[in-house]
Amino acid sequence: MGWRIPFRAALPLLLVALFNRLIGGLLKPRLSIDEPDPEDVHHTLWFSGAAKVVERLTPRQRGQLDPWLAAISRTGVTTTALDYLEAMVRRAALCERTATFQE
């Protein structure tokens, strides 16, 4: 194929893309804690990660990507470092609140 990304490195991202495609949001967790919907945090972190993986591909390889993965990677390119860091802080806060909630 001529891909420059080792298959093992791309496999987790491909599996997540497949899972999200198949499930389509049916299993969104419903938290009863005072936390806004973390979907934007998820999008910021995953989409920027997709952009990082896809940036190494040639234009021809990008043309062979699943349309959904191609779209999220294009969105992820627009993520700023500040957006990413804010998403990391919000994710850490959500993890802490969720752990406290489950105790």
C-alpha positions in Angstrom: 0.0 0.0 0.0 2.9 2.4 0.6 1.4 3.7 3.9 4.0 5.4 6.0 2.1 5.1 9.3 2.7 1.7 10.9 -0.5 -0.3 11.0 -0.1 -0.8 14.7 0.0 2.9 15.3 -3.1 3.6 13.2 -5.2 0.7 14.5 -6.5 2.3 17.7 -7.7 5.4 15.8 -9.3 3.2 13.2 -11.1 1.1 15.8 -12.4 4.2 17.5 -13.7 5.5 14.2 -15.4 2.1 13.5 -16.9 2.0 17.0 -18.3 5.5 16.7 -19.6 4.8 13.3 -21.4 1.6 14.4 -22.7 2.9 17.7 -23.7 6.3 16.5 -23.9 7.8 20.0 -26.4 5.3 21.3 -24.3 4.6 24.3 -23.7 8.1 25.5 -23.3 8.0 29.2 -25.9 9.9 31.2 -24.3 11.5 34.3 -26.4 12.8 37.2 -23.7 15.2 38.3 -23.6 18.9 37.6 -21.4 18.7 34.5 -22.2 20.1 31.1 -22.2 17.6 28.2 -18.5 16.6 27.7 -19.0 16.0 23.9 -17.1 19.1 23.0 -14.2 17.9 25.1 -14.3 14.5 23.4 -14.4 16.2 20.0 -11.5 18.4 20.7 -9.3 15.6 22.0 -10.2 13.0 19.4 -10.4 15.2 16.4 -7.0 16.8 17.1 -5.6 13.3 17.6 -7.0 12.2 14.2 -5.5 15.3 12.6 -2.1 14.4 14.0 -2.3 10.9 12.6 -3.7 11.9 9.2 -1.1 14.7 8.7 1.5 12.1 7.8 -0.6 10.6 5.0 -0.1 11.5 1.3 -3.0 13.2 -0.5 -3.6 9.8 -2.2 -3.8 8.0 1.1 -6.1 10.7 2.5 -8.4 10.1 -0.4 -8.8 6.5 0.7 -9.8 7.3 4.2 -13.3 6.8 5.5 -15.2 10.1 4.9 -16.0 10.5 8.6 -12.4 10.1 9.6 -11.3 12.5 6.9 -13.9 15.0 8.1 -12.9 14.9 11.8 -9.2 15.2 10.9 -10.0 18.3 8.9 -11.9 19.7 11.9 -9.0 18.7 14.3 -6.5 20.7 12.3 -8.3 23.9 13.5 -7.8 23.0 17.2 -5.5 25.5 18.9 -3.1 24.5 21.7 -5.2 26.5 24.1 -8.3 24.6 23.0 -6.5 21.4 23.5 -5.2 22.3 27.0 -8.7 23.6 28.1 -10.2 20.3 27.0 -7.5 18.4 29.0 -8.3 20.4 32.1 -12.1 19.9 31.6 -11.5 16.1 31.1 -9.4 15.9 34.3 -12.1 17.8 36.2 -14.8 15.5 34.8 -12.8 12.4 35.7 -12.4 13.7 39.3 -16.1 14.5 39.7 -17.1 11.2 38.1 -14.8 9.3 40.5 -16.3 11.2 43.5 -19.8 10.6 42.2 -19.2 6.8 41.9 -17.8 6.5 45.4 
